[in-house]
């Protein structure tokens, strides 16, 4: 049984945001830190993975769709990621880091004080890029969670934080550390004995300057402006994601 879990998802190589979250006292004190995927597809991929690796055994890693696609890109394959930073990030990673991403599991389960069995995944337990949303009907949640008995399910992928019930099961999305949608800051969650959605504010202008001075990505100024200074609204993102959330099988 674990007393406290800090959940960090969708860091996307955004080291300044990650550093801000790791400096939070509740993250530093958490017994376990679960990393819910999409760790490195962003402006500082190599340094971000090294920082996460520095958490040691306290960190429990999961695979996201962007992690899988970075491995594919590094091997010369194609990708469905529209963001052109992904091929660049794949080329920035060391072989040992690519091997780390390639070996990550799709999900894990932890017994958490006050919550019981908690299932963690990136998108859904059966697929690393399947889309389910805060307003997806209970039948859709039942479909993607079929086979799981966990009382609480934690998933990332859509970069928008929420807590909801779906036929008595608690669903938690911590939001994104590095590429939030709907609002600024770095989003994460604290579990045990309850569920808390957290947002860590940091100096966006200082972060953008750091990225422009340290990232080798040629389009870093545009990337920083889009994802750090002016993240997309939840309405914009839901307009894109909602058609994807209506599927009846894993993609």
C-alpha positions, -999 to 999 in steps of 0.1 A, spaced: 0 0 0 13 34 -10 4 65 10 9 92 -16 14 93 -54 23 123 -75 11 118 -111 29 136 -139 18 132 -174 26 146 -208 58 164 -199 67 166 -236 103 175 -231 94 208 -214 121 208 -187 113 242 -172 78 231 -164 90 198 -151 115 215 -128 87 237 -114 66 206 -106 94 186 -91 102 216 -67 67 213 -53 69 200 -16 41 175 -22 59 160 -52 92 159 -33 75 141 -4 54 117 -25 62 80 -19 58 72 -56 59 94 -88 39 79 -117 49 92 -151 19 87 -174 36 88 -207 47 113 -235 78 122 -216 102 135 -243 85 147 -275 93 184 -271 121 210 -270 145 194 -244 140 157 -248 174 144 -237 177 166 -206 141 159 -196 146 121 -197 178 125 -177 160 146 -151 132 120 -148 157 92 -146 172 110 -116 141 103 -96 153 67 -93 131 39 -82 105 63 -69 95 69 -104 72 45 -122 72 50 -160 44 43 -185 45 45 -223 26 71 -242 19 72 -279 46 99 -285 72 78 -267 64 49 -290 65 71 -321 99 86 -311 113 51 -311 98 45 -345 111 77 -359 146 71 -346 146 38 -364 137 55 -397 99 48 -396 70 72 -401 47 89 -376 12 103 -373 23 131 -350 16 164 -368 40 184 -347 73 187 -366 92 187 -333 88 150 -329 113 139 -357 138 164 -343 133 151 -307 138 115 -319 171 125 -334 182 142 -301 178 111 -279 207 88 -270 204 50 -278 200 42 -241 171 67 -238 154 52 -269 158 17 -253 142 30 -221 112 44 -240 108 12 -261 106 -10 -230 80 9 -210 47 -8 -200 13 3 -212 -3 4 -177 3 -4 -140 -17 -8 -109 -9 5 -74 -28 1 -41 -31 37 -27 -42 46 8 -78 58 8 -84 49 -29 -78 12 -31 -67 -2 -64 -56 25 -89 -50 18 -125 -26 41 -143 -22 44 -181 -15 70 -208 -47 70 -229 -66 39 -220 -53 6 -205 -56 -11 -239 -43 15 -263 -18 44 -259 -36 69 -282 -73 61 -278 -93 92 -269 -118 94 -241 -129 127 -226 -146 142 -195 -179 142 -214 -176 107 -229 -207 87 -219 -204 60 -192 -208 33 -219 -177 45 -237 -157 44 -205 -170 9 -197 -158 -2 -232 -123 11 -229 -119 -1 -193 -134 -35 -198 -115 -61 -178 -102 -38 -152 -116 -39 -116 -98 -8 -104 -119 16 -84 -99 46 -97 -84 50 -132 -58 77 -140 -51 86 -176 -34 114 -195 -31 120 -232 -57 147 -238 -38 173 -217 -70 186 -200 -74 179 -162 -106 165 -148 -121 142 -122 -154 125 -129 -174 93 -121 -183 68 -147 -207 42 -133 -192 45 -98 -156 44 -110 -135 75 -104 -117 87 -135 -88 111 -131 -68 131 -157 -40 151 -142 -36 173 -173 -2 180 -189 30 192 -172 45 205 -204 18 212 -230 -14 222 -211 -47 228 -229 -72 252 -215 -50 272 -192 -14 280 -184 9 264 -158 21 229 -153 -7 204 -143 -4 173 -122 -23 153 -96 -17 141 -60 -34 109 -49 -38 96 -13 -59 95 7 -81 115 -18 -76 130 -53 -63 166 -58 -58 182 -92 -28 207 -89 -15 235 -111 20 248 -107 26 283 -119 60 293 -133 75 322 -152 65 316 -188 87 343 -202 118 330 -184 109 295 -195 106 306 -232 140 324 -229 156 292 -215 141 272 -243 153 296 -270 188 296 -254 192 258 -248 170 239 -273 185 230 -306 150 228 -323 150 252 -352 114 263 -346 117 267 -309 104 304 -308 72 294 -325 68 263 -304 73 283 -272 48 309 -282 21 283 -291 25 259 -261 39 280 -233 26 316 -238 -7 308 -256 -19 273 -250 -50 262 -269 -84 266 -251 -103 236 -239 -131 245 -264 -107 244 -293 -92 211 -282 -125 194 -275 -136 204 -311 -107 184 -324 -108 155 -299 -146 149 -297 -149 131 -331 -120 108 -321 -137 100 -288 -167 84 -304 -150 52 -317 -161 18 -306 -128 0 -307 -92 7 -299 -73 24 -327 
